[in-house]
């Protein structure tokens, strides 16, 4: 049943005109062979006429096959193996094995011993068999890589690597998937940093593995090609099939609360809660009791001290409306190339134009800004974001958070702006509480912003 099922699959996928032409050509060449054999036998018996006629018939049949059927077969034969890129490498065990072959070859040539030649031929056949079997193992294997939609720097995520064996009859063994580092690349910004091993891949089957990945820094990580490697069956040769499978991972800044965030949180919390009162968890003020107030809001200690019922009022967390501003203009004398990173770790290359302390301070400011945005997401705030070349509409933080993180993942330091245009435009939004992260010096913030803003200066972020 298994043989019949395999034959049915092969026949359903076969190119039937090509198969028909193949069998016709085999039958015609068989007739030509018989005529050639008859021609030789007739010549030995002295029947030269029959011999010439049979020889001419054999040549005519062979010529007909070559002219009519061979072009049809050549046109319909897929020659994908010609462009199949295979990389070869002799392993340490392979070099040792070849040294053993040389040791056997020298006495075989000196003595002419048939047994030594037989052993030498067997040893060489093992090398040839290793090459053939490893090629069969690598052929017909396809790969897919799936990355999570959202990736944060410093956090471990799970990627999925899937191998599919497209061969109808043969399995594959001992496959290893690894990333190909571009030639001349100085940055290790590759998606797959460690190889992934697959011991067995059955015919017409798929196998997948979940791979933990951790990206140390924000930015775009690109991988243009991967390599499927095998040392099957004997480990003498390492063969690799290179796949042009482009993968890209956008890594957001870390949103884990850093030391700087905990330092500014009390001041930021106090500035926010001083604006409104309402239903929340933080105490806003005390007032006199009115008949429709709930008894659970009565502040009994204050009531006993003052001699009348006093009721607690709370800060209104759910009504937070915040404008988060990130000023990427770095106040430094170094020449900095402006713009957004468009690939790889370009933001790190642009930051290299700064001194080391300025570049590190800029990265810490990015992380702090991302942490602040995530903090307002957790508090269900109405959030708007503004920076160089970007401004999001005011809306729920859950709708804008990943737009903000995407911009921060690609942001690069810009040259100092003497006009402070970004900060000057903030005065047009007096109704929004503003959280400003800037490298501008103290005294550069417009006076009308101070009553509705909380400003974090990069110079306070001591590296």
C-alpha positions as CSV (number, residue, x, y, z in Angstrom):
1,X,0.0,0.0,0.0
2,X,2.8,2.4,0.9
3,X,4.6,1.7,-2.5
4,X,1.3,2.2,-4.3
5,X,0.6,5.5,-2.5
6,X,4.1,6.8,-3.3
7,X,3.7,5.8,-7.0
8,X,0.3,7.6,-7.1
9,X,1.8,10.8,-5.7
10,X,4.7,10.7,-8.2
11,X,2.3,10.0,-11.1
12,X,0.0,12.9,-10.1
13,X,2.8,15.4,-10.1
14,X,4.6,14.0,-13.2
15,X,4.9,15.8,-16.5
16,X,3.0,13.2,-18.5
17,X,4.1,14.3,-22.0
18,X,7.7,14.2,-20.8
19,X,7.2,10.7,-19.3
20,X,5.6,9.5,-22.5
21,X,8.6,10.9,-24.5
22,X,11.0,9.2,-22.2
23,X,9.5,5.7,-22.5
24,X,9.2,6.1,-26.3
25,X,12.8,7.1,-26.5
26,X,13.8,4.1,-24.3
27,X,11.8,1.7,-26.5
28,X,13.3,3.2,-29.7
29,X,16.9,3.0,-28.4
30,X,16.2,-0.6,-27.4
31,X,15.2,-1.3,-31.0
32,X,18.3,0.4,-32.2
33,X,20.4,-1.7,-29.9
34,X,18.8,-4.9,-31.2
35,X,19.5,-3.8,-34.8
36,X,23.1,-3.1,-33.9
37,X,23.5,-6.5,-32.3
38,X,21.9,-8.1,-35.4
39,X,24.3,-6.1,-37.7
40,X,27.3,-7.5,-35.8
41,X,26.0,-11.0,-35.9
42,X,25.2,-10.8,-39.7
43,X,28.7,-9.5,-40.4
44,X,30.3,-12.5,-38.7
45,X,28.1,-14.9,-40.7
46,X,29.0,-13.2,-44.0
47,X,25.6,-11.6,-44.7
48,X,27.1,-8.1,-45.4
49,X,23.9,-6.8,-47.0
50,X,21.8,-7.6,-43.9
51,X,24.6,-6.2,-41.7
52,X,24.7,-2.9,-43.5
53,X,20.9,-2.5,-43.6
54,X,20.7,-3.3,-39.8
55,X,23.5,-0.8,-39.0
56,X,21.8,1.9,-41.1
57,X,18.5,1.2,-39.4
58,X,20.0,1.4,-35.9
59,X,21.6,4.8,-36.9
60,X,18.3,6.0,-38.3
61,X,16.4,5.1,-35.1
62,X,19.1,6.7,-32.9
63,X,19.1,9.9,-35.1
64,X,15.3,10.1,-34.9
65,X,15.4,9.9,-31.1
66,X,18.1,12.5,-30.9
67,X,16.2,14.9,-33.3
68,X,12.7,14.5,-32.1
69,X,12.6,13.2,-28.5
70,X,15.8,14.5,-26.8
71,X,14.8,18.2,-27.3
72,X,11.4,17.6,-25.7
73,X,13.0,15.9,-22.7
74,X,15.7,18.6,-22.4
75,X,13.0,21.4,-22.5
76,X,10.9,19.7,-19.8
77,X,13.7,18.7,-17.4
78,X,14.1,21.1,-14.4
79,X,17.7,21.9,-13.9
80,X,17.3,23.6,-10.5
81,X,20.3,21.7,-9.2
82,X,22.6,23.7,-11.4
83,X,21.9,26.9,-9.4
84,X,21.8,25.1,-6.1
85,X,24.4,26.9,-4.0
86,X,26.3,24.5,-1.9
87,X,29.2,25.3,0.4
88,X,31.8,22.7,1.2
89,X,34.2,22.4,4.1
90,X,36.4,19.5,5.2
91,X,36.2,18.9,8.9
92,X,39.1,18.0,11.2
93,X,37.9,14.4,11.2
94,X,37.9,14.5,7.4
95,X,41.5,15.7,7.2
96,X,42.5,12.9,9.5
97,X,40.6,10.4,7.4
98,X,42.3,11.7,4.2
99,X,45.7,11.3,5.9
100,X,44.7,7.7,6.6
101,X,43.8,7.2,2.9
102,X,47.2,8.6,1.9
103,X,48.9,6.2,4.3
104,X,47.1,3.3,2.6
105,X,47.7,4.6,-0.9
106,X,51.5,4.8,-0.6
107,X,52.1,1.1,0.2
108,X,49.5,0.1,-2.3
109,X,51.3,1.9,-5.1
110,X,54.7,0.6,-4.0
111,X,53.7,-3.1,-3.6
112,X,50.9,-3.4,-6.2
113,X,49.0,-5.5,-3.6
114,X,45.4,-6.1,-4.8
115,X,44.1,-6.2,-1.3
116,X,45.5,-2.8,-0.5
117,X,44.0,-1.4,-3.6
118,X,40.6,-2.9,-2.6
119,X,40.9,-1.3,0.8
120,X,41.9,2.1,-0.8
121,X,39.0,2.0,-3.2
122,X,36.6,1.3,-0.2
123,X,38.0,4.3,1.7
124,X,37.6,6.6,-1.3
125,X,34.1,5.3,-1.9
126,X,33.2,6.3,1.7
127,X,34.2,9.9,0.9
128,X,32.1,9.9,-2.3
129,X,29.1,8.3,-0.4
130,X,29.4,11.0,2.3
131,X,29.2,13.7,-0.4
132,X,26.2,12.2,-2.1
133,X,24.2,11.5,1.1
134,X,24.9,15.0,2.5
135,X,23.6,16.5,-0.7
136,X,20.5,14.4,-0.6
137,X,20.0,15.5,3.0
138,X,20.2,19.2,2.2
139,X,18.1,19.1,-1.0
140,X,14.4,19.9,-0.9
141,X,14.6,21.5,2.6
142,X,12.7,24.9,3.0
143,X,12.9,27.2,6.0
144,X,10.6,29.8,7.6
145,X,11.3,32.2,10.4
146,X,8.5,33.9,12.4
147,X,9.4,36.7,14.8
148,X,7.1,38.3,17.5
149,X,5.3,41.5,16.5
150,X,6.7,43.5,19.5
151,X,10.2,43.1,20.8
152,X,11.8,45.1,23.6
153,X,15.5,45.5,24.3
154,X,16.8,43.3,27.0
155,X,13.7,41.1,27.1
156,X,13.8,37.5,25.9
157,X,11.3,36.7,23.2
158,X,10.4,33.5,21.4
159,X,10.9,33.1,17.6
160,X,9.7,30.1,15.6
161,X,11.9,28.3,13.1
162,X,10.3,25.8,10.8
163,X,11.9,23.4,8.4
164,X,10.0,21.5,5.7
165,X,11.2,18.5,3.8
166,X,9.7,18.6,0.4
167,X,11.2,15.3,-0.8
168,X,8.7,12.6,-1.5
169,X,10.7,9.6,-0.4
170,X,13.8,10.4,1.6
171,X,14.1,12.0,5.1
172,X,16.9,14.4,6.2
173,X,19.2,14.0,9.1
174,X,21.3,16.2,11.4
175,X,20.4,19.7,10.1
176,X,21.7,22.9,11.8
177,X,20.3,26.4,11.0
178,X,22.6,29.4,11.5
179,X,22.8,33.0,10.5
180,X,25.2,34.2,7.8
181,X,27.3,37.2,8.9
182,X,27.8,39.6,5.9
183,X,31.4,39.9,4.8
184,X,33.1,43.0,6.2
185,X,30.3,43.6,8.8
186,X,31.7,44.9,12.1
187,X,28.4,44.9,14.0
188,X,27.0,41.6,15.4
189,X,23.4,42.9,14.8
190,X,22.0,39.6,13.4
191,X,18.6,38.2,14.2
192,X,19.7,34.6,14.9
193,X,22.8,34.7,17.2
194,X,23.0,31.0,18.0
195,X,22.5,27.9,15.7
196,X,19.4,25.8,16.0
197,X,19.7,22.0,15.6
198,X,17.2,19.6,14.0
199,X,18.2,15.9,14.4
200,X,15.6,14.4,12.0
201,X,13.2,15.6,9.4
202,X,10.9,13.0,7.9
203,X,9.8,13.0,4.3
204,X,6.9,15.4,3.4
205,X,7.0,16.6,7.0
206,X,7.5,19.9,8.9
207,X,9.4,20.4,12.1
208,X,9.5,23.6,14.2
209,X,11.4,24.8,17.2
210,X,10.8,27.7,19.5
211,X,14.0,29.7,19.9
212,X,14.7,32.3,22.7
213,X,16.1,35.5,21.3
214,X,17.4,38.5,23.3
215,X,18.4,41.9,21.7
216,X,20.7,44.0,23.9
217,X,19.9,47.4,22.3
218,X,17.1,49.1,20.5
219,X,17.1,49.5,16.7
220,X,16.6,47.5,13.5
221,X,18.2,44.1,13.3
222,X,18.4,42.6,9.7
223,X,19.3,39.2,8.5
224,X,19.6,38.7,4.7
225,X,20.5,35.1,4.5
226,X,20.7,31.9,6.5
227,X,22.6,28.6,6.2
228,X,21.4,25.0,6.6
229,X,24.4,22.9,7.6
230,X,24.9,19.2,7.9
231,X,27.8,16.8,8.6
232,X,25.7,13.7,7.9
233,X,26.6,10.8,7.6
234,X,30.2,10.5,8.8
235,X,31.3,14.0,9.7
236,X,34.1,14.1,7.2
237,X,32.5,16.9,5.1
238,X,30.4,19.8,6.3
239,X,28.0,20.9,3.6
240,X,25.8,24.0,3.8
241,X,22.9,25.3,1.7
242,X,22.6,29.0,1.7
243,X,19.1,30.5,1.7
244,X,18.3,34.1,0.9
245,X,15.6,34.5,3.5
246,X,15.4,38.2,4.6
247,X,14.3,38.7,8.2
248,X,14.0,42.0,10.1
249,X,13.3,42.7,13.8
250,X,12.4,46.2,15.1
251,X,13.5,46.3,18.7
252,X,11.9,48.9,21.0
253,X,13.7,50.6,23.9
254,X,13.3,48.8,27.2
255,X,10.3,49.9,29.2
256,X,11.5,48.4,32.4
257,X,11.6,51.2,35.1
258,X,15.2,52.4,35.3
259,X,16.9,54.3,38.1
260,X,16.2,57.6,36.5
261,X,12.5,56.8,36.3
262,X,12.3,56.1,40.0
263,X,14.1,59.4,40.7
264,X,11.7,61.5,38.7
265,X,8.5,59.5,39.5
266,X,7.6,61.3,42.8
267,X,7.9,64.8,41.2
268,X,6.0,63.7,38.1
269,X,3.3,62.1,40.2
270,X,2.9,65.2,42.4
271,X,2.8,67.5,39.4
272,X,0.0,65.4,37.8
273,X,-2.1,65.0,40.9
274,X,-2.0,68.7,41.7
275,X,-4.0,69.4,38.6
276,X,-7.3,67.6,39.2
277,X,-9.4,66.0,41.9
278,X,-11.7,63.0,41.3
279,X,-12.1,59.3,41.9
280,X,-8.7,57.7,42.3
281,X,-6.3,56.1,44.8
282,X,-4.2,59.2,45.7
283,X,-5.5,61.7,48.4
284,X,-6.1,65.1,46.9
285,X,-7.8,67.2,49.7
286,X,-10.2,67.2,52.6
287,X,-13.6,68.9,52.6
288,X,-16.7,69.1,54.8
289,X,-19.2,66.3,54.7
290,X,-22.4,66.6,52.6
291,X,-25.5,64.3,53.0
292,X,-24.9,62.4,49.7
293,X,-21.2,61.5,50.5
294,X,-20.3,57.9,51.2
295,X,-19.4,57.0,54.8
296,X,-16.4,55.1,53.6
297,X,-14.8,58.3,52.4
298,X,-15.0,60.0,55.8
299,X,-11.6,60.8,57.3
300,X,-12.3,59.9,60.9
301,X,-9.0,61.2,62.4
302,X,-9.4,64.6,60.8
303,X,-13.1,64.6,61.8
304,X,-12.3,63.9,65.4
305,X,-9.6,66.6,65.5
306,X,-11.7,69.3,63.9
307,X,-15.0,68.4,65.6
308,X,-17.0,67.9,62.3
309,X,-17.2,65.3,59.6
310,X,-14.5,65.6,56.9
311,X,-14.5,63.7,53.6
312,X,-11.5,62.7,51.5
313,X,-11.2,63.7,47.8
314,X,-8.9,61.8,45.4
315,X,-6.8,62.6,42.4
316,X,-8.6,61.7,39.2
317,X,-6.3,59.2,37.5
318,X,-8.5,58.2,34.6
319,X,-8.7,61.8,33.3
320,X,-5.0,62.3,32.8
321,X,-4.3,64.1,29.5
322,X,-0.6,64.2,28.8
323,X,1.7,65.5,26.1
324,X,5.0,63.6,26.1
325,X,7.8,65.5,24.3
326,X,11.2,64.0,23.4
327,X,13.7,66.6,22.3
328,X,16.4,64.8,20.3
329,X,18.6,67.9,19.7
330,X,21.8,67.3,21.6
331,X,23.6,70.3,23.0
332,X,27.2,69.4,22.0
333,X,29.9,70.8,19.8
334,X,30.4,67.6,17.9
335,X,29.1,67.3,14.4
336,X,26.1,64.9,14.4
337,X,24.5,63.6,11.3
338,X,20.7,64.2,11.5
339,X,17.9,61.9,10.5
340,X,16.3,58.6,11.5
341,X,18.0,55.3,11.4
342,X,16.9,53.3,8.3
343,X,18.6,50.0,8.9
344,X,20.8,47.8,11.1
345,X,22.1,49.7,14.1
346,X,22.4,53.1,12.3
347,X,21.4,54.9,15.5
348,X,24.5,53.6,17.2
349,X,26.7,54.7,14.2
350,X,25.2,58.2,14.4
351,X,25.7,58.3,18.1
352,X,29.3,57.5,17.5
353,X,29.7,61.1,16.3
354,X,29.1,62.2,19.9
355,X,31.5,61.7,22.7
356,X,30.9,58.5,24.7
357,X,29.2,60.2,27.6
358,X,26.8,62.2,25.4
359,X,25.9,59.1,23.4
360,X,25.2,57.1,26.5
361,X,23.2,59.9,28.0
362,X,21.1,60.0,24.8
363,X,20.4,56.3,25.0
364,X,19.4,56.6,28.7
365,X,17.0,59.5,27.8
366,X,15.4,57.3,25.1
367,X,14.9,54.5,27.7
368,X,13.5,57.0,30.2
369,X,11.1,58.4,27.6
370,X,9.9,54.9,26.7
371,X,9.4,54.1,30.4
372,X,7.3,57.2,30.9
373,X,5.1,56.4,27.9
374,X,4.6,52.9,29.2
375,X,3.8,54.3,32.7
376,X,0.9,56.4,31.2
377,X,-0.3,53.3,29.3
378,X,-0.6,51.4,32.6
379,X,-2.6,54.4,34.0
380,X,-5.0,54.5,31.1
381,X,-4.1,58.1,30.3
382,X,-4.9,60.1,27.2
383,X,-1.5,60.5,25.6
384,X,0.0,62.6,22.8
385,X,3.6,62.4,21.6
386,X,5.7,65.0,19.9
387,X,9.3,64.9,18.7
388,X,11.3,66.0,15.7
389,X,9.3,65.2,12.5
390,X,6.5,63.4,14.4
391,X,3.3,64.3,16.2
392,X,0.6,61.9,17.2
393,X,-3.0,62.9,17.9
394,X,-4.3,62.9,21.4
395,X,-5.9,59.6,22.2
396,X,-5.8,56.6,24.6
397,X,-2.3,55.5,25.3
398,X,-3.1,52.0,24.2
399,X,-3.6,53.3,20.6
400,X,-0.5,55.4,20.4
401,X,2.1,53.5,22.5
402,X,3.6,51.4,19.7
403,X,3.8,54.4,17.4
404,X,5.8,56.1,20.1
405,X,8.0,53.1,20.8
406,X,8.6,52.7,17.0
407,X,9.9,56.3,16.7
408,X,12.1,55.9,19.8
409,X,13.5,52.7,18.5
410,X,14.8,54.5,15.4
411,X,15.6,57.9,16.9
412,X,19.0,59.4,16.4
413,X,20.6,62.5,18.0
414,X,20.2,65.7,16.0
415,X,22.3,68.8,16.1
416,X,21.5,71.5,18.6
417,X,18.7,73.9,17.6
418,X,19.5,77.5,18.6
419,X,15.9,78.6,18.1
420,X,14.4,75.8,20.3
421,X,11.5,75.5,17.8
422,X,10.2,72.3,19.2
423,X,9.9,73.6,22.7
424,X,8.6,77.0,21.7
425,X,5.6,75.4,19.8
426,X,4.5,73.6,23.0
427,X,3.0,76.9,24.3
428,X,0.1,76.3,21.9
429,X,-1.2,73.4,24.0
430,X,-1.9,75.1,27.4
431,X,-4.6,72.5,28.4
432,X,-2.3,69.5,28.3
433,X,0.1,68.5,31.0
434,X,3.5,68.2,29.3
435,X,6.3,65.9,30.2
436,X,9.5,67.1,28.4
437,X,12.7,65.2,28.0
438,X,15.3,67.5,26.6
439,X,19.1,68.1,26.4
440,X,18.7,71.8,26.3
441,X,20.3,73.7,29.3
442,X,18.3,75.1,32.2
443,X,16.9,78.5,31.4
444,X,16.1,77.6,27.8
445,X,12.5,76.5,28.6
446,X,9.9,79.2,27.8
447,X,8.4,80.6,31.0
448,X,4.8,79.9,29.9
449,X,5.5,76.2,29.9
450,X,6.6,75.8,33.5
451,X,3.1,76.0,35.1
452,X,1.9,73.0,33.0
453,X,5.0,71.0,32.4
454,X,7.4,68.6,34.0
455,X,10.9,68.9,32.5
456,X,13.6,66.2,32.6
457,X,17.0,67.6,31.6
458,X,19.5,65.2,30.0
459,X,22.3,66.9,31.9
460,X,20.7,65.6,35.1
461,X,21.1,62.0,33.8
462,X,24.6,61.5,35.0
463,X,26.2,58.5,33.3
